[in-house]
Amino acid sequence: MTAFAPDLSAARTLPELLALRVRATPEGEAYRQWDEAAGRWLSVTWAQAGERVQQWSRAIAASGLPAGARVAILLPNGLDAMSLDQALLATGCVPVPLHAIDNPGSIAYILADAEVSMLVVAEHAQWERVRATGQALPHLQGVVVTEPPAGGLPAAGDGVPVAALADWLAHAAPGTPLPPAPAPEDLAAIVYTSGTTGKPKGVMLTHANVMADVNAVLARIVPTPQDVFLSFLPLSHTFERTAGYYLAMAAGSCVAYARSVALLADDLKQVRPTVLVSVPRIYERVHAKVLEKLSGSPWRMQLFEAAQAAGWRRFCAAQGLPAPVDEGAGGWARALPWPLLRALVAAPLLAQFGGRLRVAVSGGAPLSPTIARCFLGLGLPLVQGYGMTETTPVVSCNTLDDNDPSTVGRALPGVEVRIGDNRELQVRGPIVMKGYWKRPEDTARVLDAKGWLSTGDQAEIVQGRIRILGRIKEIIVTSTGEKVPPADLELAITGDPLFGQALVVGENRPFIAALAVVNNDEWRQLTGQLGLDADAPESLADPQVLRAALARIERSAAGFARYAVPRAVHLVREPWTIENGFMTPTLKLKRNNLVAHYGAAIEALYARR
């Protein structure tokens, strides 16, 4: 459809952005969601989305929440999550987005820390698990359940009132007045991110922060009303909120909500998105499946390698990058012309993504050069960017016509970057957070009086492009973009008497794993219970032992976010000491030494999953 392009400068807040979008393209497709009962995808126009948000806004206004109240969103991506988020923003409340599959302890901590007044959750059972943690929640006035059980909600007791969504929406009269709209400097969200203390910190982002980042990204990645985004990254992540949600609203693009990560491959083929916002792990999965299929066929592997090499040479030439070294990959297939290689190899691969991607964005964690070379060589329009929750989050990105995958691109318009002490990347601009919720000392440690934010990442800036060199702060970033503080997790694991020492790993990996030194007495007790020989080396890798060890680790790590709990473990009996080079004189683990020493064991942990 043809529509005029609205002047986004007129939108200073997110409610103003939605109102502008509804006026600009009322009949345009805004959202698409799978309807399980109907067995098909159902669409909602921008006008219908606006009406939905109005209904939810009246319900919030009728709930009597205090001005600026924090409301937690514990919902999967979908129309309900969008409607609630927009309604909260419209009524001057502050969304606190939570990961829908996080563990109860982590959720309860955030509800208490953010002094949440209301929680909206999909299932009553999930609220019951949060309540069972025993965490005091003195500010919580009510819970709304969007998918109540078939038999209805249990009778109200002495605790926090719980209402079904339909009843909660119905309790507001059609003419319920709304509170004053928010100002640009009011909070648009408190997004929790893990820090070195082990407890997540609430990043305060304003409407001005979000609008500045959306407008800056629009100058580099230019979606249109004809584009279709596929949303599957959790809306508790700022990356998805800005790049996969508010950006689409600004452009008038449609957002289709994936059914689940398990069904993502099918959803890609059904929805056929034109824009994909993802983390490296998704590209890694596709790449791994491709290699798995090719492993039994040498001639098909050579065809794949030849296509990848030829395509990569073409990509480098088009981008003005140095010509790659010819490694002779592809054997006999190197003689085939590119159009044939594209038809035989590239086209089937691109079909896995729906076949019509115009741009695929990778962020949240570093993209492996191997993955970048493969997909860019085979024609996937893949661009990598850099950011952090504290910067709303996008700081820089490559573009389709200025794409050097060894970098994270150039800083966005209006964003300043510089290299500080210890080669640390620092950022300043309207995208930088207001601060950490109720943590002025933590805020002062990363944000100076002149507005420069210390990122904790070492970098270099060459010809305007930012190249990330490594991390200063000791935070593990998985390939799905989750941040895990290792020291506190290791401390929790060693709270179990079975484990004398622990090292957690997972940097740029799909999940967290652990290496642990077992205490002799507890080890003998465990192996005795399982009928194993404690002194036999093979007992350390016995499946029964590993299951028991993981169960104990899970109990010890119950207070951490679900993604931080190790999913694999390697056990050893020799302690790590100063003498054997695995500890410093101040008794801190020498992580690099340990990772190098146990490299093969670590690789095996991930190879088995």
C-alpha positions in Angstrom: 0.0 0.0 0.0 1.1 3.6 -0.6 1.2 5.9 2.4 2.8 9.2 3.3 6.0 9.1 5.4 5.3 10.7 8.8 7.8 13.2 10.3 9.2 11.2 13.2 10.7 14.3 14.7 7.1 15.1 15.9 7.2 12.0 18.1 9.2 12.7 21.3 7.8 9.8 23.3 6.7 6.3 22.5 3.0 7.0 22.9 3.4 9.8 20.4 5.2 7.4 18.0 2.3 4.9 18.1 -0.3 7.7 17.6 1.7 9.0 14.7 1.9 5.6 13.1 -1.8 4.9 13.5 -2.6 8.2 11.8 -0.1 7.6 9.0 -1.0 4.0 8.0 -4.2 3.0 9.8 -5.0 0.1 7.5 -1.4 -1.2 7.2 -0.6 -4.6 8.7 0.9 -4.0 12.1 1.1 -7.4 13.8 0.7 -11.0 12.8 0.2 -13.8 15.4 -0.5 -17.5 15.2 -4.0 -18.4 16.3 -3.9 -22.0 17.7 -7.6 -22.4 17.7 -8.0 -21.3 14.1 -4.8 -22.9 12.9 -3.6 -19.9 11.0 -1.9 -16.6 11.2 -4.1 -13.6 12.1 -3.3 -10.0 11.3 -4.0 -6.8 13.1 -3.9 -3.4 11.5 -2.4 -0.3 13.0 -5.8 1.1 13.7 -6.9 -2.1 15.5 -3.6 -2.1 17.4 -4.3 1.5 18.5 -7.8 0.5 19.7 -6.4 -2.5 21.6 -3.9 -0.3 23.4 -6.7 2.2 24.3 -8.6 -0.6 26.0 -5.6 -1.8 28.0 -4.8 1.8 28.9 -8.3 2.4 30.4 -7.8 -0.8 32.5 -4.5 0.4 33.8 -6.0 3.9 34.6 -8.9 2.2 36.4 -6.5 0.1 38.5 -5.5 3.1 40.7 -1.8 2.7 40.3 0.5 5.5 41.6 2.1 7.9 39.1 5.2 6.3 37.6 4.2 2.9 38.9 6.5 0.0 37.8 4.5 -2.8 36.2 6.2 -6.1 35.3 5.5 -7.9 32.0 6.1 -11.6 32.3 4.6 -12.6 28.9 5.8 -14.3 25.8 6.2 -12.1 22.7 2.8 -11.4 21.2 -0.1 -9.0 21.0 -0.7 -9.0 24.8 2.9 -8.1 25.6 2.8 -5.3 23.0 -0.6 -4.0 24.2 0.5 -3.9 27.8 3.8 -2.2 27.1 2.1 0.5 25.0 -0.7 1.0 27.5 1.8 1.4 30.4 3.7 3.9 28.4 0.6 5.8 27.5 -0.5 6.1 31.1 2.9 7.2 32.5 3.7 3.9 34.1 7.1 2.2 33.7 7.3 -1.3 32.1 9.7 -3.8 33.7 10.0 -6.5 31.0 10.9 -9.9 32.3 12.1 -13.0 30.5 9.1 -15.3 30.2 11.1 -18.4 31.0 13.3 -17.0 33.8 13.5 -18.8 37.1 11.2 -17.8 40.0 14.0 -16.6 42.3 15.3 -14.2 39.7 11.8 -12.9 38.9 11.0 -12.4 42.6 14.2 -10.5 43.1 13.4 -8.1 40.3 9.8 -7.6 41.4 11.1 -6.6 44.9 14.0 -4.5 43.6 11.9 -2.5 41.1 9.1 -2.1 43.7 6.6 -3.4 41.2 3.0 -2.4 41.8 1.4 -4.9 39.3 2.5 -8.1 37.6 1.0 -9.4 34.4 1.8 -13.0 33.8 0.6 -15.6 31.3 0.0 -18.5 33.6 -1.2 -18.6 37.2 1.1 -21.4 38.0 4.1 -19.2 37.2 2.9 -16.6 39.7 2.5 -19.4 42.3 6.1 -20.4 41.8 7.3 -16.8 42.2 5.1 -16.5 45.3 6.5 -19.7 46.7 10.0 -18.2 46.9 8.9 -16.3 50.0 10.3 -13.0 48.7 8.6 -10.1 50.3 6.7 -7.9 47.8 5.2 -5.1 49.8 4.6 -2.9 46.8 2.7 -5.5 44.7 -1.0 -4.5 44.6 -2.3 -7.1 42.1 -1.5 -9.8 39.5 -3.3 -10.2 36.2 -3.2 -13.6 34.4 -3.7 -13.6 30.6 -4.3 -17.3 30.3 -6.2 -18.5 33.4 -6.7 -22.2 33.9 -9.8 -23.8 32.3 -11.4 -24.3 35.8 -10.8 -20.6 36.6 -8.5 -19.0 39.1 -8.5 -20.2 42.7 -10.6 -18.3 45.2 -8.9 -15.2 46.6 -7.1 -15.6 49.9 -5.3 -13.2 52.1 -2.5 -12.6 49.5 -2.1 -10.4 46.5 -5.4 -10.1 44.5 -5.2 -12.1 41.2 -7.5 -11.4 38.3 -8.1 -12.9 34.9 -7.3 -10.7 31.9 -10.8 -10.6 30.6 -12.2 -9.5 34.0 -9.4 -6.9 34.5 -10.1 -5.4 31.0 -13.8 -5.3 31.6 -13.6 -3.5 34.9 -12.7 -0.2 33.2 -15.6 1.9 31.9 -15.3 3.0 28.2 -14.9 6.6 29.3 -12.3 6.0 31.9 -10.0 9.1 31.8 -6.3 8.5 31.3 -3.5 10.1 33.3 -1.2 12.8 31.8 1.0 11.5 29.0 4.7 11.0 29.7 7.4 13.6 29.0 10.5 12.7 27.0 12.7 12.5 30.1 10.3 10.1 31.9 11.2 6.4 32.1 10.2 4.2 29.2 11.5 1.0 30.9 13.6 -0.4 33.6 15.4 -3.3 31.9 17.4 -5.6 34.2 20.9 -6.8 33.2 23.4 -8.9 35.1 26.4 -7.3 36.7 29.5 -8.3 38.6 27.6 -8.5 41.9 25.6 -11.4 40.6 22.3 -9.6 41.2 20.8 -7.9 38.1 20.8 -4.1 37.9 17.9 -2.1 36.5 18.9 0.1 33.6 16.7 3.2 33.5 15.9 4.1 29.9 13.8 7.2 29.1 11.5 7.9 26.2 14.2 10.3 24.9 16.8 7.5 25.0 14.6 5.1 23.0 13.4 7.7 20.4 17.0 8.8 19.9 18.2 5.3 19.2 15.2 4.5 16.9 15.9 7.6 14.8 19.6 6.9 14.7 19.1 3.3 13.6 16.6 4.4 11.0 19.4 6.4 9.4 21.3 3.2 8.8 18.7 0.4 8.5 15.7 1.7 6.5 12.7 -0.5 6.9 9.5 0.3 5.0 5.8 -0.4 5.5 6.2 -3.3 3.1 8.7 -5.0 5.4 7.9 -8.0 7.7 9.9 -8.6 10.9 9.9 -12.0 12.6 10.0 -11.5 16.3 11.5 -14.3 18.4 14.1 -12.7 20.7 12.5 -12.0 24.1 11.1 -8.5 24.5 12.8 -8.4 27.9 16.0 -7.7 25.9 16.6 -4.1 24.8 17.9 -5.3 21.5 14.6 -6.8 20.5 12.6 -3.9 22.1 14.4 -1.3 20.0 15.4 -3.1 16.8 12.6 -5.5 16.5 9.6 -3.6 18.0 9.9 0.2 18.2 11.9 0.4 14.9 9.2 -1.5 13.1 6.6 0.8 14.6 8.5 3.9 13.4 8.7 2.5 9.9 5.2 1.1 9.8 6.5 -2.4 9.2 4.6 -5.6 10.2 5.9 -7.6 13.1 5.1 -11.3 13.0 5.4 -13.1 16.4 7.1 -16.5 16.1 5.3 -19.3 17.8 8.5 -20.5 19.6 12.2 -21.0 19.0 11.5 -24.7 18.5 9.3 -23.8 15.6 11.5 -21.0 14.3 12.6 -22.9 11.2 9.0 -23.5 10.1 8.0 -19.9 11.0 10.8 -18.5 8.8 9.4 -20.5 5.8 5.8 -19.5 6.5 6.2 -15.9 7.4 9.1 -15.3 4.9 10.4 -12.2 6.7 12.2 -9.4 4.9 13.9 -8.2 8.1 15.4 -10.5 10.7 16.8 -9.3 14.1 18.7 -12.1 15.7 21.6 -13.2 17.8 24.6 -15.3 16.6 23.2 -18.5 18.0 20.5 -18.7 15.4 23.0 -18.4 12.5 25.2 -20.9 14.3 22.3 -23.4 14.4 21.6 -23.1 10.7 25.3 -23.4 9.9 25.7 -26.5 12.1 22.7 -28.2 10.5 24.1 -27.5 7.0 27.5 -29.0 7.9 25.7 -32.0 9.5 23.8 -32.7 6.3 27.0 -32.4 4.2 29.2 -34.5 6.5 28.4 -37.8 4.8 28.9 -36.5 1.2 32.4 -35.4 0.2 31.3 -34.1 -3.2 28.5 -32.0 -1.7 30.9 -30.6 0.9 33.2 -29.5 -1.9 30.4 -27.9 -3.7 29.4 -26.0 -0.6 33.0 -24.9 0.1 33.5 -23.8 -3.5 30.3 -21.7 -3.4 31.2 -20.2 -0.1 34.7 -19.3 -1.3 33.5 -17.8 -4.6 30.8 -15.8 -2.9 33.1 -14.5 -0.3 35.5 -13.3 -2.9 32.6 -11.5 -4.6 31.5 -10.0 -1.3 35.0 -8.6 -0.5 35.3 -7.1 -3.9 31.9 -5.4 -3.7 32.7 -4.0 -0.2 36.2 -2.9 -1.1 37.7 -5.3 1.4 41.1 -7.0 1.0 40.9 -10.0 -1.4 40.8 -13.2 0.7 43.7 -15.6 0.6 42.8 -18.5 -1.8 43.0 -21.6 0.3 42.0 -23.9 -2.5 38.7 -24.9 -0.9 36.2 -26.7 -3.1 38.3 -29.0 -5.1 36.7 -29.9 -8.4 33.8 -27.6 -7.8 36.0 -24.5 -8.0 35.7 -24.7 -11.8 31.9 -24.1 -11.7 30.6 -20.7 -12.5 29.1 -18.5 -9.8 25.5 -18.6 -11.2 25.5 -22.4 -11.0 27.0 -22.4 -7.5 24.4 -19.8 -6.4 21.6 -22.0 -7.7 22.9 -25.2 -6.3 24.1 -24.0 -2.9 23.2 -20.4 -2.0 19.6 -20.4 -3.0 18.6 -23.5 -1.0 20.4 -22.0 2.1 18.6 -18.7 1.7 15.3 -20.5 1.4 15.8 -21.7 5.0 15.3 -18.1 6.0 12.2 -17.7 3.9 13.9 -16.7 0.7 13.2 -13.0 0.7 15.4 -11.5 3.5 16.4 -7.9 2.7 18.5 -7.5 5.8 19.5 -9.8 8.6 20.9 -8.1 11.8 23.1 -9.9 14.2 23.7 -8.4 17.6 23.8 -9.1 21.3 27.1 -11.0 21.1 30.1 -11.3 18.7 29.5 -13.1 15.4 32.0 -15.8 14.6 34.2 -14.9 11.5 33.5 -18.4 10.2 29.7 -17.8 10.4 30.0 -14.3 8.8 32.1 -15.6 5.9 29.7 -18.5 5.2 26.5 -16.5 5.2 27.8 -13.4 3.5 29.5 -15.5 0.9 26.3 -17.3 0.1 24.4 -14.0 -0.2 22.6 -13.5 3.1 22.4 -9.7 3.7 23.9 -9.9 7.1 25.0 -6.9 9.1 26.5 -6.8 12.6 26.2 -4.1 15.2 27.3 -3.3 18.7 25.5 -2.1 21.8 24.5 -2.7 25.4 21.4 -2.3 27.5 22.9 0.9 28.9 22.9 2.4 25.4 19.3 1.5 24.5 21.1 -0.5 23.0 22.5 0.2 19.5 25.8 2.2 19.4 27.0 1.2 15.9 26.3 -1.0 13.0 27.4 -1.9 9.5 25.2 -1.3 6.6 24.5 -3.3 3.5 26.7 -1.1 1.3 29.4 -0.5 4.0 29.8 -3.9 5.6 33.1 -5.0 7.2 32.1 -8.0 9.3 35.4 -7.9 11.2 34.0 -4.7 12.8 30.8 -3.6 14.4 30.5 -0.7 12.0 30.4 3.0 12.5 28.8 4.9 15.4 25.2 5.9 14.7 24.4 9.5 13.9 24.5 11.7 17.1 26.5 9.1 19.0 30.1 9.9 20.1 32.6 7.2 20.7 36.2 7.4 21.9 38.9 5.1 23.3 39.7 5.7 27.0 42.2 4.2 29.4 43.1 0.6 28.9 41.7 0.8 25.4 38.2 0.9 26.7 35.4 2.0 24.4 33.4 4.9 25.8 30.1 6.2 24.5 28.3 9.5 24.8 25.0 10.7 23.4 21.2 10.8 23.8 21.1 7.0 23.8 23.0 6.6 27.1 20.9 5.5 30.0 19.6 7.7 32.8 21.4 5.4 35.3 20.9 2.2 37.3 17.7 2.0 39.4 18.4 2.8 43.0 22.2 2.3 42.5 23.9 5.7 42.3 27.3 4.3 43.2 27.1 1.7 40.3 26.0 4.5 38.0 28.9 6.7 39.0 31.3 3.9 38.3 30.4 3.7 34.6 28.9 7.1 33.8 31.1 10.2 34.3 30.0 13.8 34.9 30.4 14.7 31.2 28.1 11.9 30.1 30.7 9.4 28.9 29.7 5.8 29.5 32.4 3.2 30.0 31.4 0.0 28.2 33.8 -2.4 29.7 34.9 -3.5 26.2 38.3 -2.9 24.7 38.2 -1.6 21.1 40.0 0.3 18.4 38.5 2.7 15.9 40.0 2.5 12.4 38.8 4.8 9.7 35.6 5.3 11.6 34.8 1.7 12.1 34.8 0.1 15.6 36.6 -3.2 16.2 35.9 -4.9 19.5 39.1 -6.5 20.9 37.9 -8.1 24.1 36.1 -7.6 27.4 37.6 -5.8 30.3 34.9 -6.7 32.8 34.7 -10.3 33.8 31.3 -11.1 32.4 30.5 -14.1 30.2 28.4 -13.2 27.1 26.8 -16.3 25.6 26.1 -16.6 21.8 22.5 -15.8 22.6 23.5 -12.5 24.2 22.9 -13.4 27.8 25.3 -11.9 30.3 26.5 -14.1 33.2 28.8 -13.0 36.1 31.1 -16.0 36.6 32.6 -15.3 40.0 29.3 -15.2 41.9 27.9 -18.2 40.0 31.1 -20.2 40.9 30.8 -19.1 44.5 27.2 -20.4 44.6 28.3 -23.8 43.1 31.0 -24.3 45.7 28.4 -23.8 48.3 27.6 -27.4 47.8 30.0 -29.6 49.7 30.6 -31.8 46.7 32.5 -29.0 44.9 35.7 -27.6 46.2 36.3 -25.3 43.2 34.4 -24.3 40.1 35.0 -22.5 36.9 32.1 -21.6 34.6 32.6 -21.1 30.9 30.4 -20.1 28.0 31.8 -17.0 26.3 30.2 -16.9 22.8 28.8 -20.4 23.4 25.2 -21.4 23.3 24.9 -22.1 27.1 26.9 -22.0 30.3 28.9 -25.1 31.4 31.0 -25.7 34.5 34.3 -27.4 35.4 34.4 -28.5 39.0 36.9 -30.0 41.4 35.2 -32.5 43.7 35.9 -32.7 47.4 37.3 -36.1 48.3 34.9 -37.1 51.1 31.8 -36.1 49.4 33.0 -37.7 46.2 33.5 -41.0 47.9 30.1 -40.8 49.4 28.4 -40.0 46.1 30.2 -42.8 44.2 29.4 -45.2 47.0 25.7 -44.4 46.7 25.9 -45.1 43.0 27.9 -48.3 43.3 31.0 -46.8 41.5 34.7 -46.9 42.3 35.7 -43.5 43.6 39.3 -44.0 42.5 38.5 -45.1 38.9 39.1 -42.1 36.5 36.1 -43.2 34.4 33.8 -42.6 37.4 34.2 -38.8 36.9 32.4 -39.1 33.5 29.8 -41.7 34.5 26.4 -40.5 33.3 24.9 -41.2 36.7 27.5 -39.0 38.3 27.1 -36.2 35.8 23.4 -36.2 36.3 23.7 -36.0 40.1 26.4 -33.3 39.9 24.2 -31.2 37.5 21.2 -31.6 39.8 23.2 -30.3 42.7 24.6 -27.4 40.7 21.1 -26.4 39.6 20.0 -26.3 43.2 23.0 -24.2 44.2 22.3 -21.8 41.3 18.6 -21.5 41.9 18.9 -17.8 42.6 20.4 -17.0 39.2 18.6 -16.4 36.0 17.7 -19.6 34.1 20.2 -19.0 31.3 23.0 -18.7 33.9 22.5 -22.2 35.3 25.1 -24.6 33.8 23.8 -27.3 31.5 26.9 -29.5 31.3 29.7 -30.2 33.8 33.2 -31.7 33.7 34.5 -33.1 37.0 38.1 -33.4 38.1 39.8 -34.5 41.4 43.1 -32.6 41.3 42.7 -29.2 43.1 43.7 -25.9 41.4 46.5 -24.4 43.3 49.2 -21.6 43.1 51.8 -24.4 42.6 50.2 -25.9 39.5 49.6 -22.5 38.0 45.9 -22.4 38.2 45.5 -19.8 41.0 47.1 -16.4 41.7 48.9 -15.5 45.0 45.7 -13.9 46.1 43.8 -17.2 45.4 41.9 -16.1 42.3 41.4 -18.5 39.5 43.7 -18.0 36.5 40.9 -18.4 34.0 43.0 -18.3 30.9 45.3 -21.0 32.2 42.4 -23.2 33.2 40.5 -22.7 29.9 43.7 -23.6 27.9 44.5 -26.6 30.1 40.9 -28.0 29.8 40.4 -26.9 26.2 39.6 -30.4 24.9 37.2 -31.1 27.8 35.4 -27.9 27.3 35.0 -28.6 23.6 33.6 -32.0 24.4 31.0 -30.5 26.7 29.6 -28.5 23.9 30.0 -31.2 21.2 27.8 -33.5 23.2 24.8 -31.1 23.2 
